[in-house]
Amino acid sequence: MSGFSPEWLALREPADLAARNRQVLTACGRAFEDQDTVRVCDVGAGTGASVRALVDLLPRRQFWTLVDSDETNLSAAFDQLARWGTDVKAYDGGLAMRKGERELFVRTHACDVAATPACWPKGTDLVTASALFDLTSARWLDAFVALLSTQKVALLSMLTFDGLITAEPAHPLDGAVAEAFCSHQQRDKGFGPAAGPRAAEVLEVSLENAGYEIETGESPWAIDRGASALLYATLAGIASAVQETQTVPPEDIEQWLRASVINTRLLTIGHRDVFARPTKT
Ligand SMILES: C[S@@+](CC[C@H](N)C(=O)[O-])C[C@H]1O[C@@H](n2cnc3c(N)ncnc32)[C@H](O)[C@@H]1O
């Protein structure tokens, strides 16, 4: 299962849904509760998980633009949303649908946001991103926030990896593996040296400096053996990243992975969420 494939995104979607921070989501919902219509742009949208996660939080009429550089993911997003919604119709190059009481209009936009951070359409009220910002660099995050703030656009950022990896029961190599994994997370993912585990902190400071009011909270994955496919894929993904760093002997990584697959009852991966509201001046 590779990088950001639709299969990997489908495997992680239930854990993401359970992890999103309720307080942060509530703050976002409140900011738009007086509106009947909202225009949202989801950056690094993958297969559209943010639409499915946020539909009940946001106003009755929702115009979504899903931005991603991966056209396979964007086309999977249309397929998945068309199966998830009701009364699905073609609309303005995208899809119109209903979901419960909500009316949604969804379009996709293929774009490399590393090169074009201001990827949202004119009139956007809210930019969202889920599991994206740890791939980006501190410099890119600052530029992104500066562009958002000049247009007074709100931001909901979810599931930014914060460097925490703990397993129960612990294994003697957990510390070395976590350290090597975090250093791998700081490699360039197309945005310059990645902020990786520091991304949430960089983003929050940048938003505050730009005058946003922010609500932050933790959104860790708690993966137990009830989600064994996600547990094994996550452990294997960590081992493969650590292998690439060449900082832990291959036989130690193999031993860690074998023992972790057999013994881990609970794997916790830390994330942070933030809702940022532009101040009215
Ligand atoms: C970890 S996935 C998260 C997907 C989705 N937000 C979710 O929560 O399921 C990261 C997404 O960011 C997209 N991405 C990575 N680099 C990008 C770039 N430079 N421009 C646009 N999208 C990018 C990937 O294609 C992938 O769909």
The ligand as an SDF file (V2000), in Angstrom:
LIG
                    3D

 27 29  0  0  0  0  0  0  0  0999 V2000
   -2.1490   11.9580    3.9780 C   0  0  0  0  0  0  0  0  0  0  0  0
   -3.0760   12.3640    2.5520 S   0  0  0  0  0  0  0  0  0  0  0  0
   -4.5290   13.0880    3.3040 C   0  0  0  0  0  0  0  0  0  0  0  0
   -5.7220   13.0670    2.4050 C   0  0  0  0  0  0  0  0  0  0  0  0
   -7.0230   13.6080    3.0050 C   0  0  0  0  0  0  0  0  0  0  0  0
   -6.8780   14.9970    3.4060 N   0  0  0  0  0  0  0  0  0  0  0  0
   -7.4600   12.7640    4.1760 C   0  0  0  0  0  0  0  0  0  0  0  0
   -7.4650   13.2560    5.3030 O   0  0  0  0  0  0  0  0  0  0  0  0
   -7.8300   11.5930    3.9450 O   0  0  0  0  0  0  0  0  0  0  0  0
   -2.2250   13.7810    1.8910 C   0  0  0  0  0  0  0  0  0  0  0  0
   -2.8250   14.2770    0.5670 C   0  0  0  0  0  0  0  0  0  0  0  0
   -2.0900   15.4470    0.1830 O   0  0  0  0  0  0  0  0  0  0  0  0
   -1.8700   15.3950   -1.2050 C   0  0  0  0  0  0  0  0  0  0  0  0
   -0.6750   16.1770   -1.5290 N   0  0  0  0  0  0  0  0  0  0  0  0
    0.6160   15.9260   -1.1770 C   0  0  0  0  0  0  0  0  0  0  0  0
    1.4280   16.8630   -1.6920 N   0  0  0  0  0  0  0  0  0  0  0  0
    0.6330   17.7250   -2.3790 C   0  0  0  0  0  0  0  0  0  0  0  0
    0.8860   18.8960   -3.1520 C   0  0  0  0  0  0  0  0  0  0  0  0
    2.1170   19.3630   -3.3230 N   0  0  0  0  0  0  0  0  0  0  0  0
   -0.1720   19.5380   -3.7200 N   0  0  0  0  0  0  0  0  0  0  0  0
   -1.4280   19.0750   -3.5610 C   0  0  0  0  0  0  0  0  0  0  0  0
   -1.7330   17.9630   -2.8520 N   0  0  0  0  0  0  0  0  0  0  0  0
   -0.7150   17.2940   -2.2740 C   0  0  0  0  0  0  0  0  0  0  0  0
   -1.6750   13.9050   -1.5020 C   0  0  0  0  0  0  0  0  0  0  0  0
   -1.8900   13.6050   -2.8750 O   0  0  0  0  0  0  0  0  0  0  0  0
   -2.7180   13.2790   -0.5690 C   0  0  0  0  0  0  0  0  0  0  0  0
   -3.9590   13.1250   -1.2120 O   0  0  0  0  0  0  0  0  0  0  0  0
  1  2  1  0
  2  3  1  0
  2 10  1  0
  3  4  1  0
  4  5  1  0
  5  6  1  0
  5  7  1  0
  7  8  2  0
  7  9  1  0
 10 11  1  0
 11 12  1  0
 11 26  1  0
 12 13  1  0
 13 14  1  0
 13 24  1  0
 14 15  1  0
 14 23  1  0
 15 16  2  0
 16 17  1  0
 17 18  1  0
 17 23  2  0
 18 19  1  0
 18 20  2  0
 20 21  1  0
 21 22  2  0
 22 23  1  0
 24 25  1  0
 24 26  1  0
 26 27  1  0
M  CHG  2   2   1   9  -1
M  END
$$$$
